Amino acid sequence: MSPQAIQITIFVFVTALIGFLTYLKCRGQGHRSANQNREYFLAGGGLSWIFVAGSITLTNLSTDQLVGMNGNQMALLALWEIAAVVGLIILAKVFLPVYYKNKCTTTTELLEQRYQSKHIRAVIGFLFFLGSALIYMPAQLYGGSLFMKTMFNVDIPLMYIATVFAIVGAIYAVFGGLRAVAVSDTYSGVLLLGMAILIVVMALIAVDFDFSGIPKERLTLIGDNDSPIPWHTLLTGMIFIQMFYWGTNQVITQRAMAAPNLKEAQKGVYAAATIRFLIVPAIIVVPGIIAFKLYGDIGDATYGRIVGDVLPVWLSGIFAAAMAAAVLTSFNSNLNSATALYVCDIHEPYINSDINVPVLSGWVTVILTALALALVPIYAQAESIINLLQQLYGLWSMPVLSIFIVGLLFKNVDAKAGIIAVIFGVFLYGSLTFEFSPIHHPFGLHYIHLMFFTLICCVALALIVNRVVFGKRASLIGKESENEGVEAVAQS
């Protein structure tokens, strides 16, 4: 048997094994909850902290991380993962208690309760929906397909590989719901993390632990003004990017909201934060840096190249299976979350509340899968997939976060003021960051700074419009409660 045949045989076997183990774990557990939405989108509230941690970790850690960040071939990208620990802690301590108190199925349901309006929930849910459909899912299909093509060194059109990923991922999402997604995430995550650590060790051995000859700007954690992460961006937009992604993003928080109770959910999030701090930074930068020494600047092809070179044939087949599982689970996680947003935030409130959730979800999944595949060629033209993704985040991340901040901190804010601020923020950030705009990157500011600027403008506009246009005076929740208490004492 040829080396390539051995690779592919092991790959198919391990991939099938993960699917079989997932089936064994999930069978007979599909009808714990009478609520169709809760059962299909929150696994009936039956995920233990282990599966919460595993699903959060692998939903985020996919090819757009391993391929994209290693593709930058510099240590600086580790700052994204270190900052993510702060975001996860904020999720556990700030957002999760509120989500569980309000029994939310989607993060946007909290907005409906805070603003007393289904319309603001629908607007924000639609933005999240578009983010998954137009950005996350096609990027994951592209990154995973590129990795497989590079690692196996096969002359197959990228779209053929992407199509296989899309079909298999859609099957998981349609027939298993969140429960199957989370279980397969966890099994795949253990395998992927173990193999990724092995890649780091073997890559270090390949250069005898010698980093000489690598430019110092690729080894530093203090970025200058021309680097992907200038050091001063850590003081402005970075923390809010993490707050948005880990605290309000349906794809991530959905896993944490699927635990039986708040304490179990927080345990899972803390476990995910520990993995993020101890393991993830090394695996997303060290192989890329070493690849620069071995091959030079080869961009997004870096990770597949070094994995194919340092691993023996039989191990590379196992690693390919782990990566394929990571692609599938990240893709179907986005599918499941986007479907939840459409069903719960748009279809039920505006079209028909009496529906068969699994059937409707299946049709939505098919449409989203076809759209993601159609967009793969666009992402194939990107110079750096991870930098493109981070820039696109700002289109909706800071406007959306601003409305969560206003909703959590203030009372008596009209929902229409929030919607106006969100729409304004999307156009503002696009005008500030995309090259076709006449005010593109004012004063040479980095896009992370511009995200922070967008956030401040959106919060301010929401409060100003609320007061000037709708005649309502917003008040801090804590301050209002204190004033009410003083009035109650005075009256008594």
C-alpha positions in Angstrom: 0.0 0.0 0.0 1.4 3.4 -0.9 2.0 6.0 1.8 -0.8 8.2 0.5 -3.2 5.2 0.6 -2.2 4.5 4.2 -2.8 8.2 5.0 -6.3 8.2 3.5 -7.3 4.8 5.0 -6.4 5.9 8.5 -8.1 9.3 7.9 -11.4 7.6 6.9 -11.2 5.1 9.8 -10.7 7.7 12.5 -13.3 10.1 11.0 -15.9 7.2 10.9 -14.9 6.3 14.5 -15.7 9.8 15.8 -19.0 9.7 14.0 -19.8 6.3 15.5 -18.9 7.3 19.0 -21.0 10.4 18.7 -24.0 8.3 17.6 -23.6 6.0 20.6 -23.5 8.9 23.0 -26.5 10.7 21.5 -28.9 7.9 20.7 -32.0 7.7 22.8 -31.4 11.3 24.2 -33.3 13.3 21.6 -36.6 13.9 23.5 -35.7 15.1 27.0 -37.4 18.4 26.6 -41.0 19.1 25.5 -39.8 22.4 24.1 -38.6 21.8 20.5 -36.4 24.8 20.4 -34.7 24.0 23.6 -34.2 20.3 22.6 -32.9 21.0 19.1 -30.9 24.2 19.8 -29.8 23.7 23.4 -29.6 19.9 23.6 -32.5 19.9 26.1 -30.2 21.6 28.7 -28.3 18.3 29.0 -24.6 19.1 28.3 -22.2 18.5 31.2 -19.4 20.9 31.8 -17.0 18.6 29.9 -19.0 18.8 26.7 -19.6 22.6 27.2 -15.8 23.1 27.4 -15.1 20.7 24.5 -17.6 22.3 22.2 -16.6 25.9 23.0 -12.9 25.0 22.4 -13.4 23.2 19.1 -16.1 25.5 17.7 -13.5 28.3 17.9 -10.3 26.2 17.2 -10.7 25.2 13.6 -8.8 25.7 10.4 -9.4 29.5 10.4 -7.3 29.5 13.6 -4.7 26.8 12.9 -4.3 27.5 9.2 -4.9 31.3 9.4 -2.9 32.2 12.4 0.1 29.9 11.6 -0.1 31.4 8.1 0.9 34.8 9.6 4.1 33.0 10.8 4.7 35.3 13.8 4.3 35.0 17.6 2.2 38.1 17.8 -1.0 36.3 16.9 -0.9 34.5 20.2 -2.2 37.7 21.7 -5.7 36.9 20.3 -5.8 33.7 22.3 -4.4 35.2 25.5 -7.0 38.0 25.3 -9.7 35.4 24.7 -9.2 34.1 28.2 -10.4 37.5 29.5 -13.4 37.2 27.1 -14.3 33.8 28.5 -14.1 35.0 32.1 -16.5 37.9 31.2 -18.8 35.3 29.6 -18.8 33.2 32.8 -19.1 36.0 35.3 -21.2 38.7 33.5 -23.2 37.3 30.6 -24.1 33.7 31.6 -25.9 34.6 34.9 -28.1 37.0 32.9 -28.8 34.5 30.2 -29.7 31.8 32.7 -31.8 34.1 34.8 -33.8 35.1 31.7 -34.0 31.5 30.3 -32.7 32.5 26.9 -32.5 30.2 23.9 -30.6 32.8 21.8 -28.4 35.7 23.0 -30.8 38.0 21.2 -33.7 36.9 23.3 -32.1 38.9 26.1 -32.3 42.0 24.0 -36.0 41.5 23.5 -36.5 41.2 27.2 -34.4 44.3 28.0 -35.8 46.5 25.3 -39.3 45.0 25.4 -39.3 44.7 21.6 -39.1 41.7 19.3 -37.9 44.0 16.5 -34.5 44.7 18.0 -34.1 40.9 18.6 -34.8 40.3 14.9 -32.4 42.9 13.7 -29.5 41.7 15.8 -30.4 38.1 15.1 -30.3 38.8 11.4 -26.8 40.4 11.7 -25.5 37.3 13.5 -27.3 35.1 10.9 -25.5 37.0 8.1 -22.2 36.7 9.9 -22.4 33.0 10.0 -23.8 32.6 6.4 -21.5 35.1 4.7 -18.3 35.0 6.8 -17.7 32.2 9.2 -19.1 29.2 7.2 -17.4 29.9 3.8 -14.1 30.7 5.6 -14.2 27.4 7.5 -14.9 25.5 4.3 -12.1 27.2 2.5 -9.5 26.9 5.3 -10.3 23.2 5.9 -10.2 22.4 2.2 -6.9 24.2 1.6 -5.4 22.3 4.6 -6.5 18.9 3.3 -5.3 19.6 -0.2 -1.9 20.9 1.0 -1.4 18.1 3.5 -2.4 15.2 1.3 -0.7 16.9 -1.7 -3.5 15.9 -4.0 -4.4 17.5 -7.3 -8.2 17.9 -6.6 -10.1 21.1 -7.1 -10.6 22.9 -3.8 -14.4 23.0 -4.4 -14.7 19.2 -4.4 -13.2 19.0 -1.0 -15.3 21.9 0.3 -18.4 20.2 -1.0 -17.7 17.0 0.9 -17.2 19.0 4.1 -20.4 21.0 3.6 -22.5 17.9 3.0 -21.2 15.9 5.9 -21.4 19.0 8.2 -25.0 19.7 7.2 -25.9 16.1 8.0 -24.6 16.5 11.5 -26.5 19.7 12.0 -29.8 18.4 10.5 -30.1 15.0 12.2 -28.2 15.6 15.5 -29.0 19.1 16.6 -26.7 20.8 19.1 -26.3 17.6 21.1 -24.5 15.7 18.3 -22.5 18.8 17.4 -21.2 19.3 21.0 -20.4 15.6 21.6 -18.5 15.3 18.3 -16.7 18.6 19.2 -15.5 17.1 22.4 -14.2 13.8 21.0 -12.6 15.6 18.1 -11.1 18.2 20.4 -9.2 15.8 22.6 -7.7 14.3 19.5 -7.0 17.6 17.8 -5.3 19.2 20.8 -3.2 16.1 21.4 -2.1 16.1 17.8 -1.5 19.8 17.7 0.8 19.6 20.7 2.7 16.8 19.0 3.1 19.0 15.9 4.7 21.7 18.0 7.1 19.3 19.6 8.1 17.7 16.3 8.4 21.0 14.5 10.8 22.1 17.3 12.8 18.9 16.9 13.0 19.6 13.1 15.0 22.8 13.8 16.8 21.4 16.9 15.0 24.0 19.0 17.0 26.7 17.2 15.2 29.9 16.3 18.3 31.6 15.0 17.9 33.3 11.6 14.2 34.1 12.2 13.6 37.9 12.2 13.0 39.3 15.6 9.7 40.9 14.5 8.3 37.4 14.0 9.3 36.4 17.6 8.1 39.4 19.6 4.8 39.8 21.4 5.1 43.6 21.2 3.8 44.7 17.8 4.8 47.9 16.1 2.5 50.2 14.2 2.9 48.1 11.0 2.2 44.7 12.6 -1.1 42.8 12.6 -1.6 43.7 16.3 0.1 46.9 17.3 0.7 46.9 21.1 -1.5 49.9 21.7 -4.6 48.1 20.3 -4.6 46.0 23.4 -5.6 49.1 25.3 -8.6 49.9 23.1 -10.6 47.6 20.9 -9.0 44.2 21.7 -10.9 43.6 25.0 -14.2 44.6 23.4 -13.6 42.3 20.5 -13.2 39.4 22.9 -16.3 40.5 25.0 -18.4 40.5 21.8 -17.1 37.1 20.5 -17.3 35.1 23.7 -20.1 36.9 25.5 -22.7 37.7 22.9 -21.9 35.6 19.8 -24.6 32.9 19.5 -22.2 30.3 18.1 -20.2 30.3 21.3 -22.8 31.1 24.0 -25.2 28.6 22.7 -22.9 25.8 24.0 -22.7 27.4 27.5 -26.5 27.9 27.6 -27.0 24.2 27.0 -25.9 23.1 30.4 -28.4 22.0 33.0 -27.7 24.9 35.3 -25.5 28.0 35.6 -22.8 26.4 37.8 -22.3 23.6 35.3 -22.1 26.1 32.5 -19.5 28.2 34.3 -17.3 25.2 35.0 -17.3 24.4 31.3 -16.3 28.0 30.4 -13.5 28.1 33.0 -12.2 24.8 31.6 -12.3 26.2 28.1 -10.4 29.3 29.4 -7.7 27.1 30.9 -7.2 25.2 27.6 -7.1 28.5 25.8 -4.4 29.8 28.1 -2.2 26.8 28.5 -2.3 25.1 25.1 -3.8 27.2 22.3 -1.2 30.0 22.0 1.6 27.6 21.3 -0.2 25.5 18.7 -1.4 28.5 16.6 2.0 30.3 16.3 5.0 28.0 16.9 4.6 25.8 13.8 4.2 28.9 11.6 7.3 30.5 13.0 9.3 27.3 12.4 7.9 27.0 8.9 9.2 30.5 8.1 12.7 29.2 9.0 12.2 26.1 6.9 10.3 27.3 3.9 10.2 31.1 4.0 7.0 33.2 3.8 4.4 30.8 2.4 1.2 32.2 3.9 -1.9 30.1 4.5 -0.2 27.0 3.1 2.1 27.0 6.1 0.3 24.6 8.4 -0.5 21.9 5.9 3.1 21.9 4.6 4.8 21.5 8.0 2.3 18.9 9.2 2.9 16.9 6.1 6.6 17.1 6.5 7.1 16.4 10.3 4.6 13.7 10.9 5.0 10.1 9.8 2.4 8.9 7.3 0.2 7.0 9.8 0.1 9.9 12.2 -0.6 12.4 9.5 -3.7 10.4 8.6 -4.9 10.7 12.2 -4.2 14.4 12.3 -6.0 14.9 9.1 -9.1 13.2 10.6 -8.8 15.5 13.7 -8.6 18.5 11.4 -11.5 17.3 9.3 -13.6 16.9 12.4 -12.6 20.4 13.6 -13.8 21.8 10.2 -17.0 19.8 10.4 -17.9 20.8 13.9 -17.1 24.4 13.5 -19.1 24.5 10.3 -22.1 22.6 11.7 -21.9 24.7 14.9 -22.4 27.8 12.8 -25.1 26.1 10.8 -27.0 25.1 14.0 -26.6 28.6 15.5 -27.6 30.4 12.4 -30.7 28.2 12.1 -31.6 28.8 15.7 -31.4 32.6 15.1 -33.6 32.3 12.0 -36.2 30.0 13.6 -36.4 31.7 17.0 -35.8 35.4 16.1 -37.4 35.7 12.6 -39.6 32.9 11.5 -41.6 32.2 14.7 -42.2 35.9 15.6 -43.0 37.1 12.1 -44.1 34.2 9.9 -45.5 31.2 11.7 -45.1 30.2 15.4 -46.7 26.8 14.9 -43.9 24.9 13.1 -42.0 21.6 13.1 -38.6 22.9 14.2 -36.4 20.0 12.9 -38.1 20.1 9.4 -37.8 23.9 9.1 -34.2 23.8 10.4 -33.4 21.2 7.7 -34.5 23.5 4.9 -32.7 26.4 6.3 -29.5 24.3 6.7 -29.7 23.3 3.0 -29.9 26.9 1.9 -27.1 28.1 4.1 -24.9 25.2 3.0 -25.4 26.1 -0.6 -24.6 29.8 0.0 -21.5 29.0 2.0 -20.2 26.8 -0.8 -20.8 29.5 -3.4 -18.7 32.0 -1.4 -15.6 29.7 -1.0 -13.9 31.0 -4.2 -14.1 34.6 -2.8 -12.2 33.6 0.3 -9.7 31.7 -1.8 -8.6 35.1 -3.1 -7.8 36.6 0.3 -4.1 37.3 1.1 -4.6 36.2 4.7 -7.8 34.5 5.8 -7.4 35.3 9.5 -6.7 39.0 8.9 -9.7 39.2 6.6 -11.9 37.6 9.2 -10.8 39.9 12.0 -11.4 43.0 9.9 -14.9 41.8 8.8 -15.8 41.2 12.5 -16.0 44.9 13.0 -18.9 45.4 10.6 -21.4 44.0 13.1 -19.4 43.1 16.3 -19.1 46.6 17.8 -22.5 47.8 16.8 -24.1 44.7 18.3 -22.0 44.8 21.4 -23.0 48.5 22.0 -26.6 47.5 22.1 -25.9 44.7 24.7 -23.9 47.2 26.8 -26.7 49.8 26.6 -29.3 47.2 27.4 -27.5 45.8 30.4 -26.4 49.2 31.9 -29.5 51.4 31.2 -33.2 51.4 31.6 -35.8 53.3 29.6 -34.1 53.1 26.3 -36.3 52.8 23.2 -35.6 49.8 21.0 -35.7 52.0 17.9 -32.9 54.1 19.2 -30.8 50.9 19.6 -31.7 49.7 16.0 -30.7 53.1 14.6 -27.4 53.0 16.4 -26.7 49.5 15.1 -27.4 50.4 11.5 -25.3 53.6 11.9 -22.4 51.5 13.3 -22.3 49.1 10.4 -22.0 51.9 7.9 -19.6 53.8 10.1 -17.2 50.9 10.4 -17.4 50.0 6.8 -16.7 53.6 5.8 -13.7 53.8 8.1 -12.0 50.5 7.1 -12.8 49.6 3.5 -10.5 51.0 0.8 -13.3 52.3 -1.5 -14.4 54.8 1.1 -13.0 58.4 1.0 -12.5 58.3 4.8 -10.7 55.0 4.7 -8.4 54.5 7.8 -8.4 58.1 9.1 -5.1 59.2 10.6 -3.7 55.8 9.8 -5.6 54.2 12.7 -5.5 50.4 12.9 -8.9 48.7 12.4 -8.9 47.5 16.1 -8.8 51.2 17.2 -11.6 51.9 14.7 -13.6 49.1 16.2 -13.3 50.8 19.6 -14.2 54.2 18.1 -17.3 52.6 16.5 -18.4 51.1 19.8 -18.2 54.5 21.6 -20.1 56.2 18.7 -22.9 53.6 18.8 -23.4 53.8 22.5 -23.4 57.5 22.4 -25.8 57.7 19.5 -28.3 55.2 21.0 -28.5 57.4 24.2 -28.7 60.7 22.2 -31.4 59.4 19.9 -33.3 58.0 22.8 -33.3 61.4 24.5 -33.7 63.8 21.5 -35.9 61.8 19.1 -37.9 59.6 21.4 -38.0 61.9 24.5 -36.8 59.2 26.9 -34.2 59.8 29.6 -32.1 56.7 30.1 -30.9 55.9 33.6 -28.2 53.6 34.9 -29.9 50.4 36.3 -28.0 50.6 39.6 -28.7 54.3 40.0 -32.4 53.9 39.2 -32.7 51.1 41.8 -31.0 53.3 44.4 -33.3 56.2 43.7 -36.4 54.0 43.9 -35.1 52.7 47.2 -34.7 56.3 48.6 -38.2 57.3 47.4 -39.7 54.2 49.0 -38.0 55.0 52.4 -39.2 58.7 52.1 -42.8 57.6 51.5 -42.8 55.2 54.4 
